Amino acid sequence: MSRLGHTRIKIYNIVARQLHGQVPCWVCGEHVAAEAATLEHIQPLSEGGSSHQENLAISHDHCNHQRHAKKPANPLDGA
């Protein structure tokens, strides 16, 4: 298992203990089951964020992907 995989489990377990087993998705707020949990970068890596624990949150896989949908290209950027 990768280092981020271990971090995901660790963060999930910490939040689960603090919130009596109810782990909310950082994006939609609905409960995330342990097997459906992914790590969300609060400040995206592409915007200077890091993979440190302070910049990671639990989210559903589909919420994570929706949030990071590509931004429209700027037509003024060297086209």
PDB file with one MODEL, atoms N, CA, C and O in Angstrom:
MODEL        1
ATOM      1  N   MET A   1       0.841  -1.175   0.000  1.00  0.00           N
ATOM      2  CA  MET A   1       0.000   0.000   0.000  1.00  0.00           C
ATOM      3  C   MET A   1       0.892   1.246   0.000  1.00  0.00           C
ATOM      4  O   MET A   1       1.924   1.278   0.670  1.00  0.00           O
ATOM      5  N   SER A   2       0.488   2.256  -0.748  1.00  0.00           N
ATOM      6  CA  SER A   2       1.278   3.478  -0.850  1.00  0.00           C
ATOM      7  C   SER A   2       1.216   4.298   0.434  1.00  0.00           C
ATOM      8  O   SER A   2       0.381   4.066   1.309  1.00  0.00           O
ATOM      9  N   ARG A   3       2.115   5.250   0.515  1.00  0.00           N
ATOM     10  CA  ARG A   3       2.131   6.138   1.679  1.00  0.00           C
ATOM     11  C   ARG A   3       0.829   6.923   1.788  1.00  0.00           C
ATOM     12  O   ARG A   3       0.307   7.101   2.889  1.00  0.00           O
ATOM     13  N   LEU A   4       0.292   7.399   0.652  1.00  0.00           N
ATOM     14  CA  LEU A   4      -0.986   8.108   0.687  1.00  0.00           C
ATOM     15  C   LEU A   4      -2.127   7.171   1.078  1.00  0.00           C
ATOM     16  O   LEU A   4      -3.096   7.605   1.701  1.00  0.00           O
ATOM     17  N   GLY A   5      -2.023   5.893   0.717  1.00  0.00           N
ATOM     18  CA  GLY A   5      -3.029   4.921   1.133  1.00  0.00           C
ATOM     19  C   GLY A   5      -3.064   4.778   2.642  1.00  0.00           C
ATOM     20  O   GLY A   5      -4.135   4.731   3.246  1.00  0.00           O
ATOM     21  N   HIS A   6      -1.892   4.710   3.245  1.00  0.00           N
ATOM     22  CA  HIS A   6      -1.816   4.650   4.711  1.00  0.00           C
ATOM     23  C   HIS A   6      -2.337   5.939   5.329  1.00  0.00           C
ATOM     24  O   HIS A   6      -3.023   5.907   6.351  1.00  0.00           O
ATOM     25  N   THR A   7      -2.014   7.076   4.712  1.00  0.00           N
ATOM     26  CA  THR A   7      -2.472   8.366   5.220  1.00  0.00           C
ATOM     27  C   THR A   7      -3.987   8.449   5.139  1.00  0.00           C
ATOM     28  O   THR A   7      -4.619   8.960   6.064  1.00  0.00           O
ATOM     29  N   ARG A   8      -4.592   7.957   4.051  1.00  0.00           N
ATOM     30  CA  ARG A   8      -6.042   7.974   3.897  1.00  0.00           C
ATOM     31  C   ARG A   8      -6.705   7.205   5.033  1.00  0.00           C
ATOM     32  O   ARG A   8      -7.664   7.681   5.640  1.00  0.00           O
ATOM     33  N   ILE A   9      -6.193   6.027   5.310  1.00  0.00           N
ATOM     34  CA  ILE A   9      -6.751   5.195   6.385  1.00  0.00           C
ATOM     35  C   ILE A   9      -6.582   5.893   7.730  1.00  0.00           C
ATOM     36  O   ILE A   9      -7.503   5.912   8.546  1.00  0.00           O
ATOM     37  N   LYS A  10      -5.404   6.466   7.956  1.00  0.00           N
ATOM     38  CA  LYS A  10      -5.133   7.158   9.219  1.00  0.00           C
ATOM     39  C   LYS A  10      -6.088   8.347   9.407  1.00  0.00           C
ATOM     40  O   LYS A  10      -6.685   8.494  10.474  1.00  0.00           O
ATOM     41  N   ILE A  11      -6.236   9.185   8.389  1.00  0.00           N
ATOM     42  CA  ILE A  11      -7.124  10.342   8.483  1.00  0.00           C
ATOM     43  C   ILE A  11      -8.568   9.879   8.676  1.00  0.00           C
ATOM     44  O   ILE A  11      -9.290  10.431   9.506  1.00  0.00           O
ATOM     45  N   TYR A  12      -8.991   8.867   7.912  1.00  0.00           N
ATOM     46  CA  TYR A  12     -10.354   8.356   8.039  1.00  0.00           C
ATOM     47  C   TYR A  12     -10.618   7.899   9.474  1.00  0.00           C
ATOM     48  O   TYR A  12     -11.651   8.239  10.051  1.00  0.00           O
ATOM     49  N   ASN A  13      -9.695   7.133  10.050  1.00  0.00           N
ATOM     50  CA  ASN A  13      -9.870   6.617  11.406  1.00  0.00           C
ATOM     51  C   ASN A  13      -9.898   7.733  12.448  1.00  0.00           C
ATOM     52  O   ASN A  13     -10.663   7.661  13.409  1.00  0.00           O
ATOM     53  N   ILE A  14      -9.082   8.748  12.269  1.00  0.00           N
ATOM     54  CA  ILE A  14      -9.086   9.883  13.202  1.00  0.00           C
ATOM     55  C   ILE A  14     -10.434  10.590  13.161  1.00  0.00           C
ATOM     56  O   ILE A  14     -11.029  10.862  14.204  1.00  0.00           O
ATOM     57  N   VAL A  15     -10.913  10.886  11.963  1.00  0.00           N
ATOM     58  CA  VAL A  15     -12.200  11.577  11.820  1.00  0.00           C
ATOM     59  C   VAL A  15     -13.332  10.702  12.352  1.00  0.00           C
ATOM     60  O   VAL A  15     -14.238  11.200  13.020  1.00  0.00           O
ATOM     61  N   ALA A  16     -13.286   9.414  12.064  1.00  0.00           N
ATOM     62  CA  ALA A  16     -14.327   8.490  12.530  1.00  0.00           C
ATOM     63  C   ALA A  16     -14.390   8.472  14.056  1.00  0.00           C
ATOM     64  O   ALA A  16     -15.479   8.466  14.630  1.00  0.00           O
ATOM     65  N   ARG A  17     -13.238   8.464  14.711  1.00  0.00           N
ATOM     66  CA  ARG A  17     -13.215   8.494  16.183  1.00  0.00           C
ATOM     67  C   ARG A  17     -13.785   9.802  16.710  1.00  0.00           C
ATOM     68  O   ARG A  17     -14.563   9.801  17.664  1.00  0.00           O
ATOM     69  N   GLN A  18     -13.404  10.913  16.100  1.00  0.00           N
ATOM     70  CA  GLN A  18     -13.846  12.220  16.575  1.00  0.00           C
ATOM     71  C   GLN A  18     -15.346  12.430  16.363  1.00  0.00           C
ATOM     72  O   GLN A  18     -16.001  13.096  17.164  1.00  0.00           O
ATOM     73  N   LEU A  19     -15.886  11.864  15.288  1.00  0.00           N
ATOM     74  CA  LEU A  19     -17.295  12.094  14.930  1.00  0.00           C
ATOM     75  C   LEU A  19     -18.156  10.848  15.134  1.00  0.00           C
ATOM     76  O   LEU A  19     -19.206  10.706  14.508  1.00  0.00           O
ATOM     77  N   HIS A  20     -17.707   9.948  16.009  1.00  0.00           N
ATOM     78  CA  HIS A  20     -18.478   8.747  16.383  1.00  0.00           C
ATOM     79  C   HIS A  20     -18.875   7.909  15.178  1.00  0.00           C
ATOM     80  O   HIS A  20     -20.007   7.435  15.095  1.00  0.00           O
ATOM     81  N   GLY A  21     -17.948   7.725  14.246  1.00  0.00           N
ATOM     82  CA  GLY A  21     -18.162   6.830  13.119  1.00  0.00           C
ATOM     83  C   GLY A  21     -18.757   7.470  11.879  1.00  0.00           C
ATOM     84  O   GLY A  21     -18.817   6.831  10.829  1.00  0.00           O
ATOM     85  N   GLN A  22     -19.194   8.708  11.975  1.00  0.00           N
ATOM     86  CA  GLN A  22     -19.788   9.384  10.818  1.00  0.00           C
ATOM     87  C   GLN A  22     -18.746  10.283  10.162  1.00  0.00           C
ATOM     88  O   GLN A  22     -18.425  11.351  10.684  1.00  0.00           O
ATOM     89  N   VAL A  23     -18.222   9.855   9.028  1.00  0.00           N
ATOM     90  CA  VAL A  23     -17.179  10.611   8.338  1.00  0.00           C
ATOM     91  C   VAL A  23     -17.816  11.343   7.155  1.00  0.00           C
ATOM     92  O   VAL A  23     -18.242  10.708   6.190  1.00  0.00           O
ATOM     93  N   PRO A  24     -17.883  12.672   7.226  1.00  0.00           N
ATOM     94  CA  PRO A  24     -18.509  13.422   6.128  1.00  0.00           C
ATOM     95  C   PRO A  24     -17.546  13.653   4.965  1.00  0.00           C
ATOM     96  O   PRO A  24     -16.340  13.810   5.155  1.00  0.00           O
ATOM     97  N   CYS A  25     -18.099  13.670   3.778  1.00  0.00           N
ATOM     98  CA  CYS A  25     -17.333  14.022   2.580  1.00  0.00           C
ATOM     99  C   CYS A  25     -17.001  15.511   2.664  1.00  0.00           C
ATOM    100  O   CYS A  25     -17.872  16.321   2.981  1.00  0.00           O
ATOM    101  N   TRP A  26     -15.769  15.870   2.388  1.00  0.00           N
ATOM    102  CA  TRP A  26     -15.341  17.260   2.453  1.00  0.00           C
ATOM    103  C   TRP A  26     -16.053  18.097   1.400  1.00  0.00           C
ATOM    104  O   TRP A  26     -16.200  19.306   1.579  1.00  0.00           O
ATOM    105  N   VAL A  27     -16.501  17.481   0.301  1.00  0.00           N
ATOM    106  CA  VAL A  27     -17.130  18.211  -0.797  1.00  0.00           C
ATOM    107  C   VAL A  27     -18.647  18.325  -0.609  1.00  0.00           C
ATOM    108  O   VAL A  27     -19.195  19.427  -0.642  1.00  0.00           O
ATOM    109  N   CYS A  28     -19.331  17.176  -0.410  1.00  0.00           N
ATOM    110  CA  CYS A  28     -20.800  17.197  -0.369  1.00  0.00           C
ATOM    111  C   CYS A  28     -21.379  17.107   1.039  1.00  0.00           C
ATOM    112  O   CYS A  28     -22.549  17.435   1.239  1.00  0.00           O
ATOM    113  N   GLY A  29     -20.593  16.672   2.014  1.00  0.00           N
ATOM    114  CA  GLY A  29     -21.057  16.590   3.390  1.00  0.00           C
ATOM    115  C   GLY A  29     -21.757  15.293   3.762  1.00  0.00           C
ATOM    116  O   GLY A  29     -22.063  15.079   4.935  1.00  0.00           O
ATOM    117  N   GLU A  30     -22.017  14.424   2.794  1.00  0.00           N
ATOM    118  CA  GLU A  30     -22.664  13.141   3.067  1.00  0.00           C
ATOM    119  C   GLU A  30     -21.648  12.160   3.652  1.00  0.00           C
ATOM    120  O   GLU A  30     -20.444  12.312   3.448  1.00  0.00           O
ATOM    121  N   HIS A  31     -22.139  11.153   4.380  1.00  0.00           N
ATOM    122  CA  HIS A  31     -21.262  10.145   4.984  1.00  0.00           C
ATOM    123  C   HIS A  31     -20.482   9.395   3.912  1.00  0.00           C
ATOM    124  O   HIS A  31     -21.015   9.070   2.852  1.00  0.00           O
ATOM    125  N   VAL A  32     -19.218   9.126   4.202  1.00  0.00           N
ATOM    126  CA  VAL A  32     -18.354   8.347   3.314  1.00  0.00           C
ATOM    127  C   VAL A  32     -17.995   7.054   4.031  1.00  0.00           C
ATOM    128  O   VAL A  32     -17.421   7.082   5.119  1.00  0.00           O
ATOM    129  N   ALA A  33     -18.332   5.924   3.425  1.00  0.00           N
ATOM    130  CA  ALA A  33     -17.929   4.627   3.975  1.00  0.00           C
ATOM    131  C   ALA A  33     -16.426   4.457   3.764  1.00  0.00           C
ATOM    132  O   ALA A  33     -15.861   5.004   2.817  1.00  0.00           O
ATOM    133  N   ALA A  34     -15.797   3.712   4.634  1.00  0.00           N
ATOM    134  CA  ALA A  34     -14.339   3.538   4.574  1.00  0.00           C
ATOM    135  C   ALA A  34     -13.878   3.029   3.204  1.00  0.00           C
ATOM    136  O   ALA A  34     -12.861   3.486   2.683  1.00  0.00           O
ATOM    137  N   GLU A  35     -14.615   2.095   2.628  1.00  0.00           N
ATOM    138  CA  GLU A  35     -14.190   1.527   1.342  1.00  0.00           C
ATOM    139  C   GLU A  35     -14.393   2.486   0.170  1.00  0.00           C
ATOM    140  O   GLU A  35     -13.842   2.260  -0.908  1.00  0.00           O
ATOM    141  N   ALA A  36     -15.178   3.558   0.363  1.00  0.00           N
ATOM    142  CA  ALA A  36     -15.428   4.530  -0.703  1.00  0.00           C
ATOM    143  C   ALA A  36     -14.635   5.816  -0.503  1.00  0.00           C
ATOM    144  O   ALA A  36     -14.764   6.749  -1.296  1.00  0.00           O
ATOM    145  N   ALA A  37     -13.821   5.878   0.541  1.00  0.00           N
ATOM    146  CA  ALA A  37     -13.111   7.105   0.873  1.00  0.00           C
ATOM    147  C   ALA A  37     -11.881   7.310   0.000  1.00  0.00           C
ATOM    148  O   ALA A  37     -11.124   6.376  -0.262  1.00  0.00           O
ATOM    149  N   THR A  38     -11.699   8.540  -0.440  1.00  0.00           N
ATOM    150  CA  THR A  38     -10.485   8.944  -1.148  1.00  0.00           C
ATOM    151  C   THR A  38      -9.931  10.184  -0.462  1.00  0.00           C
ATOM    152  O   THR A  38     -10.634  10.852   0.297  1.00  0.00           O
ATOM    153  N   LEU A  39      -8.679  10.484  -0.730  1.00  0.00           N
ATOM    154  CA  LEU A  39      -8.090  11.704  -0.192  1.00  0.00           C
ATOM    155  C   LEU A  39      -8.296  12.846  -1.166  1.00  0.00           C
ATOM    156  O   LEU A  39      -8.094  12.700  -2.371  1.00  0.00           O
ATOM    157  N   GLU A  40      -8.693  13.963  -0.635  1.00  0.00           N
ATOM    158  CA  GLU A  40      -8.923  15.184  -1.393  1.00  0.00           C
ATOM    159  C   GLU A  40      -7.850  16.181  -0.987  1.00  0.00           C
ATOM    160  O   GLU A  40      -7.628  16.397   0.204  1.00  0.00           O
ATOM    161  N   HIS A  41      -7.188  16.784  -1.948  1.00  0.00           N
ATOM    162  CA  HIS A  41      -6.259  17.876  -1.634  1.00  0.00           C
ATOM    163  C   HIS A  41      -7.101  19.143  -1.522  1.00  0.00           C
ATOM    164  O   HIS A  41      -7.740  19.555  -2.490  1.00  0.00           O
ATOM    165  N   ILE A  42      -7.103  19.758  -0.346  1.00  0.00           N
ATOM    166  CA  ILE A  42      -7.900  20.962  -0.131  1.00  0.00           C
ATOM    167  C   ILE A  42      -7.409  22.074  -1.051  1.00  0.00           C
ATOM    168  O   ILE A  42      -8.202  22.691  -1.762  1.00  0.00           O
ATOM    169  N   GLN A  43      -6.121  22.327  -1.037  1.00  0.00           N
ATOM    170  CA  GLN A  43      -5.522  23.211  -2.035  1.00  0.00           C
ATOM    171  C   GLN A  43      -4.845  22.295  -3.044  1.00  0.00           C
ATOM    172  O   GLN A  43      -3.883  21.609  -2.699  1.00  0.00           O
ATOM    173  N   PRO A  44      -5.328  22.269  -4.288  1.00  0.00           N
ATOM    174  CA  PRO A  44      -4.787  21.344  -5.286  1.00  0.00           C
ATOM    175  C   PRO A  44      -3.274  21.462  -5.446  1.00  0.00           C
ATOM    176  O   PRO A  44      -2.693  22.536  -5.292  1.00  0.00           O
ATOM    177  N   LEU A  45      -2.658  20.331  -5.756  1.00  0.00           N
ATOM    178  CA  LEU A  45      -1.219  20.308  -6.004  1.00  0.00           C
ATOM    179  C   LEU A  45      -0.851  21.286  -7.119  1.00  0.00           C
ATOM    180  O   LEU A  45       0.196  21.932  -7.064  1.00  0.00           O
ATOM    181  N   SER A  46      -1.715  21.389  -8.130  1.00  0.00           N
ATOM    182  CA  SER A  46      -1.451  22.271  -9.263  1.00  0.00           C
ATOM    183  C   SER A  46      -1.468  23.747  -8.872  1.00  0.00           C
ATOM    184  O   SER A  46      -0.991  24.598  -9.623  1.00  0.00           O
ATOM    185  N   GLU A  47      -2.020  24.046  -7.692  1.00  0.00           N
ATOM    186  CA  GLU A  47      -2.065  25.433  -7.210  1.00  0.00           C
ATOM    187  C   GLU A  47      -1.127  25.634  -6.018  1.00  0.00           C
ATOM    188  O   GLU A  47      -1.303  26.564  -5.232  1.00  0.00           O
ATOM    189  N   GLY A  48      -0.138  24.761  -5.893  1.00  0.00           N
ATOM    190  CA  GLY A  48       0.860  24.917  -4.848  1.00  0.00           C
ATOM    191  C   GLY A  48       0.566  24.174  -3.556  1.00  0.00           C
ATOM    192  O   GLY A  48       1.305  24.316  -2.583  1.00  0.00           O
ATOM    193  N   GLY A  49      -0.504  23.380  -3.530  1.00  0.00           N
ATOM    194  CA  GLY A  49      -0.832  22.604  -2.339  1.00  0.00           C
ATOM    195  C   GLY A  49       0.157  21.463  -2.142  1.00  0.00           C
ATOM    196  O   GLY A  49       0.945  21.147  -3.033  1.00  0.00           O
ATOM    197  N   SER A  50       0.104  20.860  -0.979  1.00  0.00           N
ATOM    198  CA  SER A  50       1.011  19.762  -0.667  1.00  0.00           C
ATOM    199  C   SER A  50       0.209  18.517  -0.307  1.00  0.00           C
ATOM    200  O   SER A  50      -1.020  18.551  -0.240  1.00  0.00           O
ATOM    201  N   SER A  51       0.915  17.431  -0.080  1.00  0.00           N
ATOM    202  CA  SER A  51       0.271  16.203   0.380  1.00  0.00           C
ATOM    203  C   SER A  51       0.457  16.029   1.884  1.00  0.00           C
ATOM    204  O   SER A  51       0.350  14.911   2.389  1.00  0.00           O
ATOM    205  N   HIS A  52       0.729  17.101   2.598  1.00  0.00           N
ATOM    206  CA  HIS A  52       0.803  17.041   4.050  1.00  0.00           C
ATOM    207  C   HIS A  52      -0.598  16.859   4.618  1.00  0.00           C
ATOM    208  O   HIS A  52      -1.583  17.267   4.003  1.00  0.00           O
ATOM    209  N   GLN A  53      -0.682  16.252   5.781  1.00  0.00           N
ATOM    210  CA  GLN A  53      -1.961  15.932   6.400  1.00  0.00           C
ATOM    211  C   GLN A  53      -2.878  17.144   6.527  1.00  0.00           C
ATOM    212  O   GLN A  53      -4.095  17.010   6.401  1.00  0.00           O
ATOM    213  N   GLU A  54      -2.313  18.322   6.774  1.00  0.00           N
ATOM    214  CA  GLU A  54      -3.126  19.525   6.946  1.00  0.00           C
ATOM    215  C   GLU A  54      -3.856  19.925   5.663  1.00  0.00           C
ATOM    216  O   GLU A  54      -4.838  20.666   5.718  1.00  0.00           O
ATOM    217  N   ASN A  55      -3.388  19.443   4.514  1.00  0.00           N
ATOM    218  CA  ASN A  55      -3.988  19.796   3.234  1.00  0.00           C
ATOM    219  C   ASN A  55      -4.805  18.647   2.644  1.00  0.00           C
ATOM    220  O   ASN A  55      -5.166  18.688   1.467  1.00  0.00           O
ATOM    221  N   LEU A  56      -5.099  17.631   3.443  1.00  0.00           N
ATOM    222  CA  LEU A  56      -5.841  16.475   2.955  1.00  0.00           C
ATOM    223  C   LEU A  56      -7.159  16.334   3.690  1.00  0.00           C
ATOM    224  O   LEU A  56      -7.245  16.596   4.889  1.00  0.00           O
ATOM    225  N   ALA A  57      -8.185  15.918   2.961  1.00  0.00           N
ATOM    226  CA  ALA A  57      -9.498  15.673   3.542  1.00  0.00           C
ATOM    227  C   ALA A  57     -10.083  14.429   2.883  1.00  0.00           C
ATOM    228  O   ALA A  57      -9.632  14.013   1.816  1.00  0.00           O
ATOM    229  N   ILE A  58     -11.084  13.841   3.520  1.00  0.00           N
ATOM    230  CA  ILE A  58     -11.760  12.654   2.988  1.00  0.00           C
ATOM    231  C   ILE A  58     -12.913  13.098   2.092  1.00  0.00           C
ATOM    232  O   ILE A  58     -13.653  14.023   2.429  1.00  0.00           O
ATOM    233  N   SER A  59     -13.057  12.436   0.956  1.00  0.00           N
ATOM    234  CA  SER A  59     -14.199  12.696   0.075  1.00  0.00           C
ATOM    235  C   SER A  59     -14.578  11.415  -0.657  1.00  0.00           C
ATOM    236  O   SER A  59     -13.823  10.443  -0.675  1.00  0.00           O
ATOM    237  N   HIS A  60     -15.780  11.433  -1.268  1.00  0.00           N
ATOM    238  CA  HIS A  60     -16.178  10.347  -2.169  1.00  0.00           C
ATOM    239  C   HIS A  60     -15.321  10.455  -3.431  1.00  0.00           C
ATOM    240  O   HIS A  60     -14.895  11.548  -3.804  1.00  0.00           O
ATOM    241  N   ASP A  61     -15.073   9.337  -4.075  1.00  0.00           N
ATOM    242  CA  ASP A  61     -14.308   9.334  -5.318  1.00  0.00           C
ATOM    243  C   ASP A  61     -14.953  10.246  -6.354  1.00  0.00           C
ATOM    244  O   ASP A  61     -14.265  11.052  -6.982  1.00  0.00           O
ATOM    245  N   HIS A  62     -16.286  10.128  -6.542  1.00  0.00           N
ATOM    246  CA  HIS A  62     -16.945  10.937  -7.574  1.00  0.00           C
ATOM    247  C   HIS A  62     -16.939  12.423  -7.228  1.00  0.00           C
ATOM    248  O   HIS A  62     -16.859  13.257  -8.130  1.00  0.00           O
ATOM    249  N   CYS A  63     -17.022  12.776  -5.941  1.00  0.00           N
ATOM    250  CA  CYS A  63     -16.948  14.185  -5.546  1.00  0.00           C
ATOM    251  C   CYS A  63     -15.550  14.739  -5.820  1.00  0.00           C
ATOM    252  O   CYS A  63     -15.406  15.870  -6.286  1.00  0.00           O
ATOM    253  N   ASN A  64     -14.537  13.951  -5.534  1.00  0.00           N
ATOM    254  CA  ASN A  64     -13.158  14.354  -5.765  1.00  0.00           C
ATOM    255  C   ASN A  64     -12.939  14.640  -7.247  1.00  0.00           C
ATOM    256  O   ASN A  64     -12.337  15.654  -7.600  1.00  0.00           O
ATOM    257  N   HIS A  65     -13.421  13.758  -8.113  1.00  0.00           N
ATOM    258  CA  HIS A  65     -13.220  13.940  -9.549  1.00  0.00           C
ATOM    259  C   HIS A  65     -14.038  15.100 -10.095  1.00  0.00           C
ATOM    260  O   HIS A  65     -13.560  15.819 -10.972  1.00  0.00           O
ATOM    261  N   GLN A  66     -15.248  15.303  -9.606  1.00  0.00           N
ATOM    262  CA  GLN A  66     -16.067  16.425 -10.061  1.00  0.00           C
ATOM    263  C   GLN A  66     -15.419  17.752  -9.701  1.00  0.00           C
ATOM    264  O   GLN A  66     -15.407  18.687 -10.502  1.00  0.00           O
ATOM    265  N   ARG A  67     -14.888  17.826  -8.505  1.00  0.00           N
ATOM    266  CA  ARG A  67     -14.282  19.064  -8.032  1.00  0.00           C
ATOM    267  C   ARG A  67     -13.056  19.438  -8.850  1.00  0.00           C
ATOM    268  O   ARG A  67     -12.762  20.619  -9.036  1.00  0.00           O
ATOM    269  N   HIS A  68     -12.343  18.432  -9.336  1.00  0.00           N
ATOM    270  CA  HIS A  68     -11.099  18.700 -10.063  1.00  0.00           C
ATOM    271  C   HIS A  68     -11.267  18.625 -11.577  1.00  0.00           C
ATOM    272  O   HIS A  68     -10.312  18.361 -12.307  1.00  0.00           O
ATOM    273  N   ALA A  69     -12.494  18.861 -12.038  1.00  0.00           N
ATOM    274  CA  ALA A  69     -12.710  18.897 -13.488  1.00  0.00           C
ATOM    275  C   ALA A  69     -11.845  20.016 -14.068  1.00  0.00           C
ATOM    276  O   ALA A  69     -11.657  21.065 -13.452  1.00  0.00           O
ATOM    277  N   LYS A  70     -11.338  19.767 -15.238  1.00  0.00           N
ATOM    278  CA  LYS A  70     -10.448  20.742 -15.868  1.00  0.00           C
ATOM    279  C   LYS A  70     -11.151  22.081 -16.064  1.00  0.00           C
ATOM    280  O   LYS A  70     -12.325  22.134 -16.428  1.00  0.00           O
ATOM    281  N   LYS A  71     -10.411  23.162 -15.814  1.00  0.00           N
ATOM    282  CA  LYS A  71     -10.924  24.505 -16.052  1.00  0.00           C
ATOM    283  C   LYS A  71     -10.869  24.767 -17.546  1.00  0.00           C
ATOM    284  O   LYS A  71      -9.994  24.244 -18.236  1.00  0.00           O
ATOM    285  N   PRO A  72     -11.798  25.575 -18.055  1.00  0.00           N
ATOM    286  CA  PRO A  72     -11.729  25.899 -19.491  1.00  0.00           C
ATOM    287  C   PRO A  72     -10.410  26.612 -19.824  1.00  0.00           C
ATOM    288  O   PRO A  72      -9.899  27.415 -19.043  1.00  0.00           O
ATOM    289  N   ALA A  73      -9.896  26.298 -20.976  1.00  0.00           N
ATOM    290  CA  ALA A  73      -8.641  26.925 -21.400  1.00  0.00           C
ATOM    291  C   ALA A  73      -8.858  28.424 -21.619  1.00  0.00           C
ATOM    292  O   ALA A  73      -9.917  28.849 -22.081  1.00  0.00           O
ATOM    293  N   ASN A  74      -7.860  29.201 -21.288  1.00  0.00           N
ATOM    294  CA  ASN A  74      -7.916  30.644 -21.508  1.00  0.00           C
ATOM    295  C   ASN A  74      -7.531  30.904 -22.963  1.00  0.00           C
ATOM    296  O   ASN A  74      -6.419  30.565 -23.368  1.00  0.00           O
ATOM    297  N   PRO A  75      -8.417  31.493 -23.753  1.00  0.00           N
ATOM    298  CA  PRO A  75      -8.124  31.714 -25.179  1.00  0.00           C
ATOM    299  C   PRO A  75      -6.962  32.667 -25.399  1.00  0.00           C
ATOM    300  O   PRO A  75      -6.414  32.710 -26.501  1.00  0.00           O
ATOM    301  N   LEU A  76      -6.567  33.433 -24.390  1.00  0.00           N
ATOM    302  CA  LEU A  76      -5.465  34.385 -24.549  1.00  0.00           C
ATOM    303  C   LEU A  76      -4.108  33.757 -24.291  1.00  0.00           C
ATOM    304  O   LEU A  76      -3.084  34.411 -24.487  1.00  0.00           O
ATOM    305  N   ASP A  77      -4.075  32.488 -23.850  1.00  0.00           N
ATOM    306  CA  ASP A  77      -2.812  31.824 -23.543  1.00  0.00           C
ATOM    307  C   ASP A  77      -2.192  31.184 -24.776  1.00  0.00           C
ATOM    308  O   ASP A  77      -2.417  30.005 -25.049  1.00  0.00           O
ATOM    309  N   GLY A  78      -1.426  31.944 -25.505  1.00  0.00           N
ATOM    310  CA  GLY A  78      -0.606  31.461 -26.603  1.00  0.00           C
ATOM    311  C   GLY A  78      -1.294  30.632 -27.663  1.00  0.00           C
ATOM    312  O   GLY A  78      -0.680  29.709 -28.197  1.00  0.00           O
ATOM    313  N   ALA A  79      -2.513  30.912 -27.983  1.00  0.00           N
ATOM    314  CA  ALA A  79      -3.199  30.128 -29.002  1.00  0.00           C
ATOM    315  C   ALA A  79      -2.861  30.584 -30.338  1.00  0.00           C
ATOM    316  O   ALA A  79      -3.352  30.032 -31.322  1.00  0.00           O
TER     317      ALA A  79
ENDMDL
END
